[in-house]
Amino acid sequence: MSFKVSGSLAEQIAGHLQDRIISLEIKPGDWIRELSVAEELGISRSPVREALRILEKYRMVEIIPRRGAVVTEMTPEFIRELHEVLIELLGYTGRKCTENATQEDLAKIEEAAQRSRTCSQNRDLYGYYRAVIDFGLACLTAARNRLAEQIISELLPSIRRIMYISFATMGDSLIEDAEIITAGNRYVQERNGEMAEKTVRDYISKLQSYVLPSTRESESPHA
């Protein structure tokens, strides 16, 4: 993935590394060295150090004194804890979205849902991942609850990791997954809060069922 500087340099570096971690270009257990990143990107070590602290805040890496930063494992315990939180928060968001969405919100949600369907049919894994994230963020905005939006935003890096791992595991089932997104979109467009909430809850549980076996297989002690 290419790296472009704009805005806060440390945040841009963190975003760049986060994308590489999510896409499994940098895998759980891999080390990220300040000097290596600085040389690769043609920058000083100071903003890289700050970027790694940002990633540590979001549970993407663990900083080991005098050794560097290691990409965190997605342990079964963490997946289960996150599932318990997300199933309530996102279920609530799905319902509130049907109550508070404007026509502009609904159009953005519709566009992302249609894009997810197209990407699934084209077997475009990264495009599908981006479309589903955009769908969820559009629904979150439409829910009009700033506190829920803040909490979910702080969990977003972990949510992104879970989604990408799940989608990468699905294979041909990606089309079936897109059908659930399509159904969720239909309930939102119809303002059917009960079914929108149920669909979100079922979907979060489905993702967990895909990602848990993957995390067990990938678990390994830090080098």
N, C-alpha and C positions, 0 to 999 in steps of 0.2 A: 504494500500500500504506500502511496506517495505521502510525503510530509510537506505541509504548507504552513508558514507562519502567519498568524493573524490573531489579534486580541492578545490576551495574556499568554506569554510564551510557555510558562509552566503548564497552564491549562491545556494548551495546544499539544504539548508533548504528552501529557497525561492521556488526552483523547486519542492520540496516535498510538500509544502503547496499549491503551484499553482496547482499541479495535483489533490490534494484533493478538491480544490475549483472547478476546471473544471469538475470533475466527480460528483459534487454535494454531495460529502461526507461531505464537509463543505458548507453550503448553504448561499445564499445572506441574509444578516441580522444577521448571526451568528457572535459571538465574538471570536477572537483569542487572548488568553492571553499569554504573554511572559513566565510566570512561568509554565503554564500548558504544553506548547510546550517544554520548556527546560527540565522539568521532564520526559515527555513522551520520548524524544529522548536521555536523559542522557547527556545533555550538559549544559553549562552555559547560562545565559540569554543574554549576550552581542551579540553573533552571531544571536540569534533569533531576537533581536531588529533591527539589521542591515538587516536581511532578510525581516522583515516587511516593512522597508523603501524601499527596492527593490520592493516589491509587491505594495506599494503605488505609486511608480513611474509608474507602469504599470496599474494603476487604478483597481487593484484587491482588495485592502483594503483601508479603510480610517482610519488613526490613530487619535484617540480622546484622547487628553491630559488627563492623570491621570485615563483613563478608559481602554485603550487597542486599539486594531484594530478590526474594523468591516468589514466584507466582503461586498463589494459594490453591489448594485442592478444594473442589466442590464436594465436601464430605456428605454422606447420607444424612447425618444429624443436622447439618446446616440446611440441606434441601428440605427436610421435613419441617424444620422451624420456619423457613421462609414460606413454605406452602401454607402453613397454618395462618400466617399473617396475610398473605396475598389473597387467599380464598375469601377472607372477610373484606379486606380493603377493596379489591377489584370487583367483588360481587356487589358491594355497595355502590361503587363507581358506575357499574353497568346500569344499575337501577336509576341512580340520580341523573345519569346521562339522558335517559328517556324523558325525564321530567323537565330538564333545563336546557336541552340542546336547541340552538337557534337553527334556522334554515341553512345558514353558512356552515355551522358545525356539522349538520347532517350531510351536506355536500362533501365536506372533507372526509368524513367517515366513510361515505359511499365510495369515494375515489380510492381510498386506501384499501377497502375491501375488494374492489374490482381489480386493483393492481396485484393484490395477494393471489387472487384466482389465476390471473394471467401468468404470474411468475411460477406458480405451482405447476401449471400445465407445461411451461417451458423448462421445468426442472432447474430454475434459477434459484439456487439455495440462498445466496446472499440477498438477492432482490426480494425474495419471499420474506426473509427475516426482517429486512428494512420495512417492507409493506405492513407486516403484522405489528411491528413496533409503532409505526406511524398511525395505524388504526387504533391501537391502545392509547397512544398519547392524545389523539383527537377526541376519543371518548372521555379521557381524563379531563381535558380542557372543558368539554361540554358539560361535565358534571357540576362545575361551578362551586367546588369546595377547595379553597386554597390550602387548608391544613392537610387534607387527603392528598392533594397534588404535591405538597412539600414532602410528605412522608414517602410517597411512592417514588418521587424523583430521587430521593436519597438511596432508595433500594434499586434504582434502575440499572446500575452496572451489573448487579447480581442477577436481576431479571433478564438482562440481555444475554448473559452467559448461559443461563438455563435454557432460554429459547433457542439459541444457536446450537447448543449441544443436542437438544431435542430434535430440532429440524434436521440436523446432520445425521441423526440416527434413523429418521423415519423412512428415508428412501422413497419408494413409490407411494407410501402413505401420505406424502405431502399434499397430494390432491384431496384426500379425505380430510386432512386438517383444514385446508382452505374452505371446504364445504361448511365446517363449523364456523369459521369466520364469516362466511356468507350468511349463515343462519343468524348469527349474532347481529350482523348488520341489518338484516330484515326486521328483527325484533326492535332494534333501535329506531329504525325508520318508521315502524308502526307504533312506536312509543309504548311497547309492551314491556313494562318494567319487570314484571315477574319472570317472564321468559328470558329477558336479557340477563338478569342476575343469575338465573339457573344455568344458562349457557356459559357464562363466564366461570362460574364455580366448577362446572363439569370440565371445562377446558383446562383450568389450572391443574386439576387432578390428573387429567390426561397427560399434560406435560411432565408432571412428576413421575408418572409411570414409565415414561421414556428415558428421563434423565437419570433416575436412580441406578439402574443397571450399569449405565455408562460410568457413573462416578465410582462404583465399586470396582469396575475393571481397571480404571485409571489410577486408583489410589496407590501411592508409592511413597516411601520415606524421602525426605529432602536429601539431596546429594551433599 
